[in-house]
């Protein structure tokens, strides 16, 4: 159990450090990659809700909610950015 918590905390720290080092001009192109990764996270969370016990089910549900918010937000931001580059 302590191994899982350690990996989780390290993933949060590394993710924060990587995201803060990306220049603003690269955020939009990276959003599509982020959406793909979040889509994979949704599939993994769905699997974990069925494979785990009571706690696994609740954590999987929370993961599904957060990943879905991330995917929808990413698509909205990407769509908005693409509309800015369309000719009028």
Secondary structure, DSSP 4 states (H G I P E B T S, - for coil): -HHHHHHHHHHHHHHHHHHHTS-GGGHHHHHHHHHHHHHHHHHHHHHHHHHS-HHHHHHHHHHHHHHHHHHHHHHHHHHHHHHHTS--
